[in-house]
């Protein structure tokens, strides 16, 4: 299913998380701060939810701040952030 180019008629997009996997060193601090949204699989494979629920925002922000290499980016278009 494709997304229309003009998404202004639908609901505002929710929280978006991205991780620069070139920066990530698998310290796993994000996993401790937001275990519902981040996890390490295998030796160093970070798995994360790119569109977590709004109620997880506080944990996601804690994970962003806790990242020693600042690899986590959080955007919330609905809040203008």
C-alpha positions as CSV (number, residue, x, y, z in Angstrom):
1,X,0.0,0.0,0.0
2,X,1.4,3.4,-0.9
3,X,1.2,6.6,1.1
4,X,-0.3,9.6,-0.8
5,X,2.1,12.4,-1.5
6,X,-0.3,14.8,0.3
7,X,-0.7,13.3,3.8
8,X,-2.1,16.6,5.2
9,X,-5.7,15.3,5.2
10,X,-4.8,12.4,7.5
11,X,-3.8,12.4,11.2
12,X,-0.4,13.9,12.1
13,X,2.4,11.4,12.0
14,X,3.4,10.1,15.4
15,X,6.7,9.7,17.2
16,X,9.6,8.7,14.9
17,X,12.9,7.2,16.1
18,X,16.0,6.7,14.0
19,X,19.4,5.3,15.0
20,X,22.6,6.0,13.1
21,X,23.9,2.5,13.1
22,X,27.3,3.7,11.9
23,X,27.7,5.6,15.2
24,X,26.0,3.0,17.4
25,X,28.6,1.0,19.4
26,X,26.1,-1.4,21.1
27,X,26.6,0.0,24.6
28,X,22.9,-0.9,25.1
29,X,22.1,2.1,27.4
30,X,19.0,2.6,25.2
31,X,17.9,-0.9,26.1
32,X,18.0,-0.1,29.8
33,X,16.2,3.2,29.4
34,X,13.5,2.0,26.9
35,X,13.4,-1.8,26.9
36,X,10.0,-1.9,25.0
37,X,11.6,0.1,22.1
38,X,15.2,-1.1,21.9
39,X,16.9,-4.4,22.3
40,X,20.2,-6.1,21.3
41,X,20.1,-9.3,19.4
42,X,23.2,-11.5,19.0
43,X,26.4,-9.8,19.9
44,X,25.8,-6.3,18.7
45,X,22.7,-6.1,16.5
46,X,20.4,-3.2,17.7
47,X,16.8,-3.7,17.0
48,X,14.5,-0.8,17.6
49,X,10.9,0.4,17.0
50,X,11.0,3.3,14.5
51,X,7.5,4.3,15.3
52,X,6.9,3.8,19.1
53,X,3.7,4.6,20.9
54,X,3.3,8.2,22.2
55,X,3.1,6.9,25.7
56,X,6.7,5.6,25.4
57,X,8.0,9.1,24.7
58,X,9.6,9.7,28.1
59,X,11.5,6.4,27.9
60,X,12.6,7.1,24.3
61,X,13.9,10.5,25.4
62,X,15.8,8.9,28.3
63,X,17.3,6.5,25.8
64,X,18.3,9.3,23.5
65,X,20.0,11.2,26.3
66,X,21.7,8.0,27.7
67,X,23.3,7.1,24.3
68,X,27.0,7.7,24.8
69,X,27.6,8.3,21.1
70,X,24.4,10.3,20.5
71,X,23.2,7.9,17.8
72,X,19.5,8.2,18.5
73,X,17.3,10.8,16.9
74,X,13.7,11.4,18.0
75,X,11.2,13.4,16.0
76,X,7.6,14.1,16.8
77,X,6.0,16.1,14.0
78,X,2.8,16.3,15.9
79,X,4.6,18.4,18.6
80,X,6.8,20.3,16.2
81,X,9.9,18.6,17.5
